[in-house]
């Protein structure tokens, strides 16, 4: 264990001398208050330490002690429905000790040591086990069965295993290793946050992560195990998009990281999630959620650790075979913490003052996502999908964090403040967003939803792109200069925008739309457009087609209860045919 003394203090950066025996990324305890820090640079016997707590009052000569271990998280029963800070300290336990304001130097274990969990063994004495094998389960919440796994690097035969009630520090099994040694296995394991947890192999991203948000699932889907970025200016709805995904995405576990977010936004999450009823299980959403709250007034260095803490917890649940969705809000504020520490280290600044390694750090984070075959003797599949919000200053996505993120992610949901000001939510711009997973997931949609899914999506996108070109003409010479087919295109595109892409997050029915209902909505809009197009070429008046009563029924279809979707679809579909036929008959009679 290396012991030294402080030489210099610069905000969250502390330089200590006498640390020759310490290693990079060792956790250190600073001063008699035992503030938590991490070594991020070593020169000779001097170590630069980023301190995860407020450093006011520290001065030269104060003792520093290295623990000799890297920054790690505790993984075991008790994670679900917990609220942690950026370095996995439970905020509810800290509040009981220090009140509503976070005090420095509070040492609280991440997992409660006094809670006994009912462990049910899944193996017996004499069974061969290797890393990742499940030796038993703990029912952590009503909907999450916590699988106790053999830690990475352990191999051998079960020598002893017992069921019953155990705390996370007690031994539940003993494994005899090939060299004759013994390894005790408990309910908890530790893992360094900066190192990705191992797996056997990655799988192709050919299945969608269904979110129930129409603009995402239909136009710009994310794969299960994929990565997406949500850049957007202030007020464009990044946080609401992430909340919607946390509530409705088809994931078994949700890890939500509030990284440098406003305190009141995190308060909304903390108040809202316990009250939300999970539609799949009927229980509170918190029963399958881990929250990491590192608000903008908390020490800046802890922001840098928070996303690593979150993704390590997410990987642990992925290894159990669960589908995990991780929301990071926002990576821009994490990058600002990197920039501040880099500046204090006096490193050569890159673009806009960000460190030159910004791109590689972002890549290290996002590349930990994926759909994988986990470590185990059987084929167990797990998925970790990452959705990162980016808050570019002034909404300018040409800035370094947005650009570095776009080079890594394959889905880009571009939030547009002009759409937000028009009250169009989600304010995802359909002309500038993209998804590079479309080609690999085409077969899945055609096989599992409808064989014409991709064809319908293409027709919708073509109409939206044609609308953008026609809008320029309308602004120059007015609507009257357009031909009847072009006016019909504009009306069909308006229907796509207002009836399909616009989705009310606060409406009980409209907040979530199944893929089948999305398909029916697309079909109604395309059916109206194509039938009207045929009627127009038969000489029908454009004004009559635009003002058909069925158009209101198409718009109201999104508010149809799930159990009435099929029946209502058939009614509206036949109404389209009937009204266009009746209008054409009237014209002939006239």
C-alpha positions, -999 to 999 in steps of 0.1 A, spaced: 0 0 0 15 33 -11 13 63 13 22 99 3 13 135 10 -4 163 -10 19 186 -29 -8 207 -48 -46 211 -49 -63 224 -80 -101 220 -76 -109 183 -80 -73 175 -90 -48 167 -62 -11 160 -68 5 138 -42 42 130 -38 57 98 -24 34 76 -45 61 56 -64 45 22 -55 10 32 -67 -5 22 -100 -26 39 -126 -64 40 -117 -58 29 -81 -84 42 -57 -69 64 -30 -81 79 2 -72 116 6 -67 133 40 -81 123 74 -116 127 60 -108 98 36 -122 114 5 -124 90 -25 -101 96 -54 -85 78 -84 -50 81 -98 -52 93 -134 -15 102 -141 19 93 -126 52 112 -130 81 96 -110 68 95 -74 41 121 -81 5 109 -87 -23 131 -101 -55 122 -84 -90 131 -94 -110 134 -62 -147 125 -64 -157 148 -35 -153 185 -27 -117 193 -20 -121 227 -2 -100 228 30 -73 204 17 -37 217 17 -1 205 12 12 179 36 -21 162 40 -18 124 39 -29 103 9 -32 65 10 -36 42 -20 -58 11 -15 -39 -7 -43 -72 -16 -60 -88 -1 -91 -122 17 -90 -147 -11 -87 -184 -17 -82 -202 -42 -61 -224 -65 -81 -251 -86 -64 -286 -87 -50 -298 -52 -39 -288 -33 -71 -324 -32 -85 -345 -2 -74 -314 14 -58 -304 50 -63 -266 56 -64 -243 85 -70 -216 84 -96 -193 61 -76 -220 37 -65 -227 51 -30 -263 45 -21 -280 80 -18 -307 68 5 -282 53 30 -261 85 29 -292 106 36 -299 86 68 -264 94 79 -259 130 68 -293 144 60 -304 160 27 -270 175 19 -242 152 8 -213 153 33 -177 145 25 -160 113 34 -191 93 41 -183 56 38 -213 34 30 -212 0 13 -229 -1 -21 -249 -32 -12 -266 -35 21 -247 -59 44 -276 -65 69 -301 -78 44 -305 -116 40 -315 -129 6 -331 -163 0 -306 -182 -22 -320 -212 -42 -291 -235 -55 -293 -246 -91 -263 -269 -90 -252 -298 -67 -220 -310 -52 -197 -326 -79 -210 -305 -108 -183 -289 -130 -186 -252 -133 -168 -224 -152 -169 -186 -154 -204 -173 -160 -223 -205 -150 -254 -199 -128 -251 -217 -95 -284 -204 -80 -310 -176 -79 -322 -149 -56 -357 -134 -62 -345 -98 -59 -379 -81 -68 -412 -95 -79 -401 -94 -115 -363 -98 -114 -347 -132 -106 -311 -124 -98 -288 -151 -111 -257 -158 -90 -229 -166 -114 -194 -180 -111 -170 -149 -114 -148 -146 -145 -115 -165 -141 -129 -193 -118 -131 -229 -130 -136 -262 -111 -160 -285 -93 -186 -277 -68 -173 -289 -34 -199 -274 -12 -232 -255 -18 -260 -246 5 -294 -228 2 -312 -205 26 -309 -169 37 -275 -152 33 -261 -117 33 -240 -106 3 -207 -111 22 -214 -147 32 -202 -178 13 -229 -199 -5 -206 -222 -24 -171 -235 -25 -154 -244 -58 -124 -268 -60 -101 -255 -87 -80 -278 -110 -48 -271 -90 -64 -284 -58 -71 -250 -43 -105 -237 -31 -125 -206 -41 -153 -193 -20 -183 -179 -39 -207 -154 -24 -238 -136 -36 -216 -105 -45 -187 -100 -69 -166 -69 -76 -155 -57 -110 -133 -27 -121 -155 -2 -139 -130 7 -166 -127 -28 -179 -155 -44 -199 -169 -77 -186 -159 -106 -208 -182 -126 -231 -178 -154 -256 -188 -137 -288 -208 -108 -302 -239 -115 -324 -252 -96 -354 -275 -67 -346 -305 -81 -366 -333 -78 -340 -349 -44 -331 -353 -30 -296 -390 -23 -298 -397 10 -280 -434 17 -289 -424 51 -303 -435 53 -339 -409 76 -353 -382 53 -338 -396 18 -345 -408 26 -380 -383 51 -395 -351 49 -374 -351 17 -354 -323 7 -330 -311 -29 -328 -312 -49 -296 -276 -45 -284 -272 -14 -306 -261 22 -298 -280 54 -305 -273 91 -300 -300 117 -292 -284 151 -298 -305 182 -295 -305 218 -282 -320 229 -249 -358 223 -247 -360 199 -276 -371 170 -255 -340 148 -251 -348 138 -215 -385 131 -224 -373 108 -252 -350 89 -228 -378 87 -202 -401 72 -228 -375 47 -239 -368 38 -202 -406 32 -197 -415 14 -228 -384 -2 -245 -385 -40 -246 -358 -45 -220 -358 -66 -189 -336 -42 -169 -332 -4 -173 -301 15 -160 -306 52 -161 -276 75 -156 -282 112 -149 -247 125 -157 -244 162 -148 -282 167 -153 -302 194 -135 -313 183 -100 -350 190 -108 -349 166 -138 -335 138 -117 -361 146 -91 -388 141 -118 -372 107 -126 -370 97 -89 -407 107 -83 -421 93 -116 -404 59 -119 -418 44 -87 -453 55 -96 -452 42 -132 -468 8 -137 -448 -14 -160 -473 -25 -187 -456 -59 -191 -456 -69 -154 -482 -47 -137 -455 -37 -110 -437 -4 -105 -411 4 -131 -385 8 -103 -388 -30 -98 -365 -35 -128 -345 -2 -127 -311 10 -114 -307 48 -111 -274 66 -110 -278 103 -101 -249 126 -105 -265 160 -107 -248 191 -120 -240 204 -85 -222 172 -74 -184 171 -78 -174 172 -114 -149 143 -113 -176 119 -102 -194 126 -135 -165 110 -153 -169 78 -132 -207 77 -134 -211 63 -169 -185 36 -163 -203 26 -130 -236 24 -149 -223 4 -179 -206 -21 -156 -238 -27 -137 -256 -31 -170 -230 -56 -183 -235 -77 -151 -273 -80 -158 -265 -87 -195 -243 -116 -184 -273 -132 -166 -290 -134 -200 -312 -103 -197 -319 -76 -223 -306 -43 -207 -313 -8 -219 -288 19 -206 -297 56 -208 -269 81 -204 -281 117 -200 -259 134 -210 -225 125 -224 -218 161 -232 -216 169 -195 -194 138 -190 -171 152 -218 -171 186 -199 -158 168 -168 -131 152 -190 -122 186 -204 -120 202 -169 -97 174 -156 -76 176 -188 -72 213 -184 -61 210 -147 -35 183 -158 -22 208 -183 -25 184 -212 -24 197 -248 -60 207 -256 -77 194 -287 -106 209 -306 -126 235 -284 -104 226 -254 -116 189 -252 -87 164 -247 -73 147 -278 -85 113 -264 -122 124 -263 -131 102 -293 -113 71 -280 -129 75 -246 -164 78 -261 -157 47 -283 -145 27 -252 -179 35 -236 -202 28 -266 -183 -3 -277 -193 -21 -245 -228 -24 -259 -239 -54 -279 -259 -86 -282 -236 -113 -270 -233 -150 -261 -223 -147 -225 -196 -166 -206 -211 -199 -195 -210 -236 -204 -244 -233 -222 -254 -209 -249 -269 -179 -230 -277 -147 -249 -278 -113 -234 -281 -78 -248 -270 -43 -237 -284 -14 -257 -270 21 -251 -288 54 -258 -267 84 -251 -281 120 -251 -258 148 -263 -264 184 -254 -244 205 -280 -240 241 -270 -265 262 -290 -278 230 -307 -247 230 -330 -240 193 -338 -207 202 -356 -191 206 -321 -166 178 -311 -187 157 -287 -215 153 -312 -191 146 -341 -171 121 -321 -203 103 -311 -217 102 -346 -185 84 -358 -193 56 -333 -231 52 -331 -252 37 -359 -285 54 -350 -289 92 -349 -321 107 -337 -317 144 -345 -339 165 -322 -350 197 -338 -359 228 -318 -381 242 -346 -403 210 -343 -403 214 -305 -415 250 -308 -444 238 -330 -453 213 -302 -444 183 -324 -431 156 -301 -410 135 -302 -392 163 -320 -370 139 -341 -363 154 -375 -371 128 -401 -349 144 -428 -316 145 -408 -320 114 -386 -308 80 -398 -305 43 -387 -277 21 -401 -294 -10 -387 -322 -10 -412 -306 -33 -437 -298 -60 -411 -332 -59 -395 -353 -59 -428 -358 -96 -427 -369 -96 -391 -396 -69 -397 -409 -87 -428 -410 -121 -410 -423 -110 -376 -446 -80 -383 -458 -79 -420 -441 -88 -453 -448 -52 -466 -433 -34 -436 -402 -21 -453 -421 -12 -485 -446 9 -464 -418 26 -445 -401 35 -479 -433 50 -492 -437 72 -460 -401 84 -462 -405 92 -499 -436 113 -493 -418 132 -464 -388 139 -487 -411 150 -515 -429 173 -491 -396 190 -481 -389 198 -518 -424 210 -525 -424 233 -494 -396 253 -510 -417 259 -541 -447 268 -520 -427 294 -501 -415 309 -534 -447 310 -555 -476 299 -532 -498 268 -529 -519 277 -560 -489 271 -583 -488 234 -574 -504 207 -595 -532 185 -580 -509 154 -576 -484 176 -557 -511 190 -534 -522 155 -526 -486 146 -518 -484 175 -493 -517 164 -477 -505 128 -474 -472 140 -459 -491 162 -434 -511 132 -424 -478 113 -418 -465 141 -397 -495 149 -376 -513 115 -374 -483 91 -373 -450 108 -363 -466 131 -336 -471 110 -304 -484 122 -271 -463 109 -242 -489 119 -217 -519 101 -234 -527 67 -219 -532 50 -253 -509 71 -276 -478 69 -253 -471 34 -266 -479 18 -300 -473 -19 -308 -456 -28 -341 -489 -43 -354 -508 -10 -348 -479 10 -363 -482 -12 -394 -520 -6 -396 -515 32 -392 -490 32 -421 -513 11 -442 -543 35 -437 -523 65 -447 -508 48 -478 -542 34 -487 -558 68 -486 -530 84 -507 -529 57 -534 -567 55 -537 -570 93 -539 -541 93 -564 -561 69 -586 -593 90 -582 -574 121 -591 -561 106 -623 -597 97 -630 -606 134 -630 -618 139 -594 -614 173 -578 -585 177 -554 -606 198 -529 -631 169 -526 -604 144 -518 -587 166 -492 -619 172 -474 -632 136 -471 -645 129 -435 -625 97 -433 -593 117 -430 -603 126 -394 -609 89 -387 -573 82 -399 -560 109 -375 -580 95 -346 -569 59 -352 -538 64 -330 -561 69 -299 -578 35 -305 -576 11 -275 -553 -19 -283 -581 -44 -280 -602 -25 -307 -574 -19 -332 -583 -47 -356 -620 -39 -357 -614 -1 -361 -588 -7 -388 -613 -27 -409 -639 0 -404 -616 29 -414 -601 10 -443 -636 2 -458 -646 38 -451 -617 51 -473 -628 29 -502 -665 38 -497 -660 76 -495 -637 78 -525 -661 56 -545 -691 78 -534 -673 110 -543 -664 96 -578 -701 85 -583 -713 120 -574 -689 135 -599 -702 112 -627 -738 120 -618 -730 157 -619 
